[in-house]
Amino acid sequence: MLVLGTGTGVGKTWVTARLIERLRRDGLRVAARKPVQSFEPGERTDAEVLGCASAERPEDVCPSHRWYPLAMAPPMAAEALGRAAFRISDLIGELTWPDGVEVGFVEGVGGVRSPVAVDGDAVALADALRPDSVLLVAAAALGVINLVRLSAAAVDHPDPLVHLNLFDPTDDLHGRNRDWLVRDGLSVETSIEALGRRLSPRR
């Protein structure tokens, strides 16, 4: 599963980590991969969060040479730090999985059109990776319909799964946003438990 977001800060990593924990409780062997990450020095990285959830070393989640301690899109961070440029094919070629993994998560960076490498964004990553499924994480608040529509249309996948993060069932707007996206023909979930039931063959 490729996990993408409608933008930066919508909760991709938090959702992925909780989903990994949920599937592991079902007894599934799960692994997480973050092909590249950039971050604010001193803050916990996405690879550390995902590795804690999947019981893997952060360096296995994201190769240490793909850690860029600067809060910019990764190819920009690499350039600003004076490090070598990299391409989508470099990131794909570095993806490895432990034996026996039943569900593997690959998490992108930023939004769907955020640069991932010098030659492409998350759309290019999806094209190269050809994942079995795509999870699009979005904040449930005002503006989500536009962001989900644009992001889902950009990713060439027949049935992306949408998760509305921080969904409040008592919030009328959140409910209307969900219902509108469902009427668009999208598969929409609003809780980690529901996502887990959808993905787990042992539910």
C-alpha positions as CSV (number, residue, x, y, z in Angstrom):
1,M,0.0,0.0,0.0
2,L,1.3,3.4,-1.0
3,V,0.3,6.1,1.5
4,L,0.0,9.6,0.2
5,G,-1.5,12.8,1.5
6,T,-3.4,15.8,0.2
7,G,-0.7,18.0,1.7
8,T,1.9,18.4,4.4
9,G,0.7,17.9,8.0
10,V,-2.5,15.9,7.3
11,G,-1.4,13.0,9.4
12,K,0.0,10.4,6.9
13,T,2.6,9.1,9.3
14,W,0.3,9.0,12.3
15,V,-2.4,7.2,10.3
16,T,0.1,4.7,8.8
17,A,1.6,3.9,12.3
18,R,-1.8,3.3,13.9
19,L,-2.8,1.2,10.9
20,I,0.4,-0.9,11.2
21,E,-0.3,-1.4,14.9
22,R,-3.9,-2.4,14.2
23,L,-2.8,-5.0,11.6
24,R,-0.1,-6.4,13.8
25,R,-2.6,-7.0,16.5
26,D,-4.5,-9.2,14.0
27,G,-1.3,-11.2,13.7
28,L,-0.2,-10.0,10.3
29,R,3.5,-9.5,9.4
30,V,3.7,-5.8,8.5
31,A,6.6,-3.6,7.3
32,A,7.0,0.1,6.6
33,R,9.2,1.9,4.2
34,K,9.8,5.6,3.7
35,P,12.0,5.9,0.6
36,V,13.3,9.4,1.6
37,Q,12.6,11.8,4.4
38,S,13.4,15.4,5.3
39,F,12.8,16.8,8.7
40,E,13.5,19.5,11.3
41,P,16.7,18.6,13.2
42,G,15.9,17.5,16.8
43,E,12.4,16.4,15.9
44,R,11.3,12.7,15.8
45,T,11.5,11.5,12.2
46,D,8.8,9.7,10.2
47,A,11.1,6.7,10.0
48,E,11.4,6.5,13.8
49,V,7.6,6.7,14.2
50,L,6.9,4.1,11.6
51,G,9.7,1.8,12.8
52,C,8.3,2.0,16.4
53,A,5.0,0.8,15.0
54,S,6.3,-2.0,12.8
55,A,9.1,-3.1,15.2
56,E,11.8,-2.2,12.7
57,R,15.0,-0.1,12.9
58,P,14.4,3.4,11.5
59,E,17.4,2.8,9.2
60,D,15.5,-0.1,7.7
61,V,12.4,2.0,7.2
62,C,14.4,4.7,5.5
63,P,18.0,4.2,4.4
64,S,20.3,6.5,6.5
65,H,21.7,8.2,3.4
66,R,18.2,9.3,2.5
67,W,17.7,11.3,5.8
68,Y,17.9,15.0,5.0
69,P,17.9,17.2,8.2
70,L,16.2,20.2,6.6
71,A,12.5,20.9,6.5
72,M,12.1,21.2,2.7
73,A,11.0,18.8,0.0
74,P,13.7,16.1,-0.1
75,P,15.3,17.0,-3.4
76,M,15.4,20.6,-2.3
77,A,16.9,19.6,1.0
78,A,19.6,17.5,-0.7
79,E,20.6,20.5,-2.9
80,A,20.6,22.9,0.0
81,L,22.8,20.5,2.1
82,G,25.2,20.1,-0.8
83,R,24.4,16.4,-1.2
84,A,24.0,14.4,-4.4
85,A,20.8,14.6,-6.4
86,F,18.7,11.5,-6.6
87,R,16.0,10.2,-8.9
88,I,12.7,8.2,-8.5
89,S,14.5,5.1,-9.8
90,D,17.2,5.4,-7.1
91,L,14.5,5.3,-4.4
92,I,12.6,2.4,-6.0
93,G,15.9,0.5,-6.4
94,E,16.7,0.8,-2.7
95,L,13.3,-0.6,-1.5
96,T,13.8,-4.0,0.3
97,W,11.5,-6.0,2.3
98,P,12.0,-8.6,5.1
99,D,11.0,-12.2,4.4
100,G,7.4,-13.1,5.1
101,V,5.9,-9.7,5.0
102,E,2.2,-9.8,4.3
103,V,1.4,-6.1,4.2
104,G,4.0,-3.5,3.2
105,F,3.4,0.2,3.5
106,V,5.4,2.8,1.5
107,E,4.8,6.4,2.7
108,G,5.3,9.4,0.4
109,V,6.3,12.9,1.4
110,G,4.1,16.0,1.5
111,G,1.2,16.1,-0.9
112,V,0.6,14.2,-4.0
113,R,2.4,16.8,-6.2
114,S,5.2,17.5,-3.7
115,P,8.7,16.8,-5.2
116,V,10.0,13.4,-4.0
117,A,13.1,13.4,-6.2
118,V,14.7,15.6,-8.9
119,D,12.6,13.9,-11.6
120,G,9.3,13.4,-10.0
121,D,6.6,13.7,-7.3
122,A,4.4,11.2,-5.6
123,V,2.5,10.6,-8.8
124,A,5.8,9.5,-10.4
125,L,6.6,7.4,-7.4
126,A,3.2,5.7,-7.7
127,D,3.7,5.1,-11.4
128,A,7.1,3.4,-10.7
129,L,6.0,1.5,-7.7
130,R,2.7,0.2,-9.1
131,P,1.3,-0.5,-5.6
132,D,-1.6,-2.9,-5.0
133,S,-3.5,-0.2,-3.3
134,V,-3.2,3.6,-2.5
135,L,-4.3,5.2,0.7
136,L,-4.9,8.9,0.4
137,V,-4.9,10.7,3.8
138,A,-6.8,14.0,4.1
139,A,-7.9,16.2,7.0
140,A,-11.7,16.1,7.4
141,A,-12.1,19.8,7.6
142,L,-13.2,22.6,5.2
143,G,-11.6,22.3,1.8
144,V,-11.1,18.5,1.8
145,I,-13.4,17.8,-1.1
146,N,-11.3,19.9,-3.5
147,L,-8.0,18.5,-2.2
148,V,-9.2,14.9,-2.4
149,R,-10.6,15.3,-5.8
150,L,-7.4,16.8,-7.2
151,S,-5.2,14.3,-5.5
152,A,-7.2,11.2,-6.4
153,A,-7.4,12.4,-10.0
154,A,-3.6,12.9,-10.1
155,V,-2.8,9.3,-9.0
156,D,-3.4,6.7,-11.6
157,H,-5.1,4.1,-9.5
158,P,-8.6,2.6,-10.2
159,D,-9.8,2.8,-6.6
160,P,-7.8,4.8,-4.1
161,L,-8.9,4.5,-0.5
162,V,-9.5,7.8,1.3
163,H,-9.1,8.2,5.0
164,L,-10.5,11.4,6.6
165,N,-8.2,12.0,9.5
166,L,-9.4,13.6,12.7
167,F,-13.0,12.9,11.6
168,D,-15.6,14.0,14.2
169,P,-18.9,12.2,13.8
170,T,-20.7,15.0,15.7
171,D,-19.4,17.7,13.3
172,D,-22.0,18.3,10.6
173,L,-19.4,19.6,8.1
174,H,-17.2,16.5,8.5
175,G,-20.2,14.2,7.8
176,R,-21.2,16.2,4.8
177,N,-17.7,16.1,3.4
178,R,-17.6,12.3,3.8
179,D,-21.0,11.9,2.2
180,W,-20.1,14.1,-0.8
181,L,-16.9,12.2,-1.4
182,V,-18.8,8.9,-1.2
183,R,-21.2,10.2,-3.8
184,D,-18.2,11.0,-6.0
185,G,-17.6,7.2,-6.0
186,L,-14.7,7.2,-3.7
187,S,-14.0,4.6,-1.0
188,V,-13.9,6.6,2.2
189,E,-13.1,5.5,5.8
190,T,-13.0,7.7,8.9
191,S,-11.4,5.5,11.6
192,I,-8.3,3.3,11.9
193,E,-10.5,0.4,13.0
194,A,-12.5,0.6,9.8
195,L,-9.3,0.8,7.7
196,G,-7.9,-2.2,9.5
197,R,-11.1,-4.3,8.9
198,R,-10.9,-3.4,5.2
199,L,-7.2,-4.4,4.9
200,S,-7.0,-7.4,7.2
201,P,-7.7,-10.8,5.7
202,R,-8.1,-12.0,9.3
203,R,-10.8,-9.6,10.3
